[in-house]
Each structure stands twice: as C-alpha cells, then as structure tokens.
Amino acid sequence: MGVPIWIGERASQAQLWAVICPVASRINDGLARRWRIDGVRVYAETTAEADSLARKLRWPPGQILCPSW
C-alpha cells in the first residue's frame, strides 16, 4: 500500500500523516474516504501515478503531491 508516515509520541496515539506511493489498485472507497477525512497527504513519484491515484481516490489532481510538478 505504499509507505505510511505516522506521527505521534506513542504508538497508541499514532496518526497516519501521509502515504508515499500507495498502490492505486489496492485503494477502496472506504479507505479513500478515511484518508480524506483524516487529512492524509498522498505522495506520488510521477505525474502519471498522481493522476491514477487522484482518479482512484476521487480527489482533485492537485491534492496528490508529486515532486515533478
């Protein structure tokens, strides 16, 4: 599912902050909704990957962070 980045001082309080290069085919509607509600940042390696993730997550393309933009 990509590389999750967790924040929090204790493991029991950790919150998902970002996911680097998640696999679009493994994202379902519930996960996409949860990430949106929680404000999870999503990073992609390429613009093509960012476009694919934006479609799968049903997010505006600009919300997928891509270093090549």
HUPELIN-V911030 format. One record per helix or strand of 2 or more residues. SS is the DSSP state (alpha for helix, beta for strand). FROM is the first residue (numbers start at 1). LEN is the number of residues. If there is no record, write none. Layout:
BEGIN
ss=SS from=FROM len=LEN
ss=SS from=FROM len=LEN
END
This chain:
BEGIN
ss=beta from=3 len=5
ss=alpha from=11 len=3
ss=beta from=15 len=6
ss=alpha from=24 len=3
ss=alpha from=29 len=10
ss=beta from=41 len=4
ss=alpha from=47 len=11
ss=alpha from=61 len=3
ss=beta from=64 len=3
END
